[in-house]
Amino acid sequence: MVSSASHLPRAGLIFSELPPEGRTEWRTHAAPPLSPEPSAHLGGASAVETLKTLRYLIWARWTERCEP
């Protein structure tokens, strides 16, 4: 999987949750940016990815609850 460095942790988390049947081996690699990015943008991108990861974790746990 190739993506931006800030997106790779969330993408890896999602891929690791795939069901075992039909699962393929995967690994991550950060793609270089297309243009130089200001350091303020990188911090903002990391913050956004952190929020999206938290949202994914909360949403996944809520929707995948086992109820009798």
Helices and strands as residue ranges (DSSP letters): E 2-3, H 8-16, E 29-30, H 39-63
